[in-house]
Amino acid sequence: MTPSIPSLPLDGGGSIPQIGLGTWPLDDAEVEKAIIAAAELGYRHVDTAVKYGNEVGVGRGLTRSGLARDDWFVTTKLDGTYQGEDRAVGGLDDSLARLGLDYVDLLLIHWPLPKRDQYVSTWETFIRLREAGKARAIGVSNFKPAHIDRLIAETGVTPAVNQIQLSPAIPRREQRAYDSEHGIVTESWSPIGGTGDLLAEPVLARLADKHGRTPGQIVLRWHVQNGLVAIPKSRDPERMAQNLAVFDFELDADDLSALDTLDKGPDAGVDSDRSGH
């Protein structure tokens, strides 16, 4: 019996499953096998990007999963190569060809690259791509509040999703509060890592023992209870199954307070002004 994965509503319509399969840094062959295994376990959400170089394999995995297109929620991301001057039009067309799809469920600007100052014009192109039906929803990745403020002010359209590096070690409370206030779903990349060996922390060992779970499951449950979407990456079917088995227990207030002690501070993690995952 496959688990039922809750979804969060997206501004503008549709919904996104709270747990998905991250695919970086898997190559085409690896990701094809991973998606087939994930589909059998109950995954219906997969995240890729042009930068990952594995969209062909993702597409093959989706086809070989045997599931209908509407059963899948597929995200891809366009990087700096596709910013400005409507480059995103050809970029998405190429992604769709590699994926073997007519549309993606979510299209993201992979990072703002503010020094180039092209993310607003790129967002305008994304809006047109959504209107054309090539992307059901549009959003951003690695954007800070100031970047999103500008998108909203200059286009009137708010991103449906902001995908950022986020974990108990990098909780980004201010960004999450901003996203929530604006109706933006916060999605976590590197949800169980990002600052050394998070899973080796004694706090997680204690909570895992308390709940009869793995440290990774404790971390993913933290994401779920905080209303986040998480996309842990794995090629191991056993680990994939563990990552889905987080909807039948709950962390209490003491647990959540204990996890707060893992915060490494505001300077931890990737600087979205300079790079992205």
Secondary structure, DSSP 4 states (H G I P E B T S, - for coil): -PPPPPEEE-TTS-EEESB-EE-TT--HHHHHHHHHHHHHHT--EEE--GGGT-HHHHHHHHHHT---GGG-EEEEEE-GGG-STTHHHHHHHHHHHHHT-S-EEEEEES---TTT--HHHHHHHHHHHHHTTSEEEEEEES--HHHHHHHHHHHS---SEEEEE-BTTB--HHHHHHHHHTTPEEEEESTT-SSS-GGG-HHHHHHHHHHT--HHHHHHHHHHHTT-EE--B-S-HHHHHHHH--SS----HHHHHHHHTT---TT-S--TTT---
